[in-house]
Amino acid sequence: MNNGKRYNSDFKEMIVDLCNSGSKNITEIEREYGVTRSTIYRWIKETTVIEIDENSSITTKDAKQMNKEIARLKEEIEILKKALTIFAKK
């Protein structure tokens, strides 16, 4: 259930750090900070690091945003190809 709360990135990072450190379990964090379990798991998933090679990495959130951008760019390319075909006929 979405109660409309918005959390800043520092708060989200703190919650994820608490989970990753193991100092508190999810249930304790959920009760203490008033954040739902599903929200906590989503934040953890979004901040999971993906190693690309030895010198670079991204988070799953970044990868998702890049995939959206790629899809948008592919759509734009298709539109431009169709426009090119139309203008080439004239």
Protein Blocks (a to p, Z undefined) as FASTA:
>chain_A
ZZhiacdfklmmmmmmmmmnomacfklmmmmnopafklmmmmmmmmpccdfblmbccdfk
lmmmmmmmmmmmmmmmmmmmmmmmmmmmZZ
